[in-house]
């Protein structure tokens, strides 16, 4: 199952994408599938048919992990 993330890359706009597993502390690269802008548009610095990109961790400021479908489930009380 893939996890949606937002990469905050130095000196550029954030990139939204999916990863199969979150990077470990020892990783030097992050493999991102379906990279795009946060609004869903194509990235101007990639070819239109690119589906996977590797980014060096040294160029990242931080990574945001977006909640998945199972985490969005809200349990509330029901009054009968």
C-alpha angles and dihedrals in degrees: 000000000000126000122218115231140173115222115208103206122192114265097358142077120282118269124220119210147128131264128194091218133006116257118264124227090258096051118110097188135043118214110215124187123205097009114198143145118279090259091054098255123134119269111254094220095055131069113257094246098051112122103169131039133178116215123193111241089223089070095052124095093192144323125238116209112211120215116261128225094267091050092052094061108115119204114204137170119267121211116209 
